[in-house]
Amino acid sequence: MLGQLASVGEGAIGKLAQNPVTHRALEGAMQVKERVEKLVNGLESLEQRMTAVEQRLDALEKPKRRATTTKSTTAAKTTA
């Protein structure tokens, strides 16, 4: 019984593969899949670049913050 179901399933898949409409639909689905993969890879690349820019920005901002706090405490000491 399972063998008969398997052969019927294989026959149905074979008929679908031979159908030109089904064939075009599968080709279209594969093209969409490839485009989505390219898009995801592009987004991953942008995310990596953005992370690098954020790290560089953080590195540039940190010395300014320290210098500002040092100046304010120095100014407060001289006033007192």
C-alpha positions in Angstrom: 0.0 0.0 0.0 2.8 2.5 0.9 4.5 1.5 -2.4 1.4 2.3 -4.3 1.2 5.7 -2.6 4.8 6.4 -3.4 4.4 5.5 -7.1 1.2 7.7 -7.3 3.1 10.6 -5.7 6.0 10.2 -8.1 3.6 10.1 -11.0 1.9 13.3 -9.9 5.3 15.0 -9.4 6.4 13.8 -12.9 3.2 15.2 -14.5 3.7 18.5 -12.7 7.3 18.8 -13.8 6.2 18.2 -17.5 3.5 20.9 -17.3 4.9 24.1 -18.8 2.9 26.4 -16.5 4.3 24.6 -13.4 7.8 24.7 -14.9 7.6 28.5 -15.4 6.2 28.9 -11.9 9.1 26.9 -10.4 11.6 28.9 -12.4 10.0 32.1 -11.2 10.2 30.9 -7.6 13.8 30.0 -8.0 14.6 33.5 -9.4 12.8 35.1 -6.4 14.8 32.9 -4.1 18.1 34.0 -5.7 17.1 37.6 -5.5 16.1 37.4 -1.8 19.4 35.7 -1.1 21.3 38.5 -2.8 19.2 41.1 -0.9 19.9 39.4 2.5 23.6 39.2 1.7 23.6 42.9 0.8 21.8 43.7 4.1 24.3 41.7 6.1 27.2 43.6 4.4 25.5 46.9 5.2 25.0 45.8 8.8 28.7 45.0 9.1 29.7 48.3 7.6 27.3 50.1 9.9 28.7 48.4 13.0 32.2 49.4 11.9 31.1 53.0 11.5 29.4 53.0 14.9 32.5 51.6 16.5 34.7 54.3 14.9 32.2 57.0 16.0 32.3 55.7 19.6 36.0 55.7 19.5 36.1 59.3 18.3 33.5 60.5 20.8 35.0 58.9 23.9 38.1 61.2 24.2 35.9 64.3 23.8 33.8 63.2 26.8 36.8 62.6 29.0 38.3 65.9 28.0 35.1 67.7 28.7 34.7 66.2 32.2 38.3 67.0 33.0 37.9 70.6 32.0 34.7 71.0 34.1 36.3 69.5 37.2 39.3 71.7 36.8 37.2 74.8 36.3 35.2 73.8 39.4 38.4 73.4 41.5 39.8 76.8 40.5 36.4 78.5 41.3 36.2 76.9 44.7 
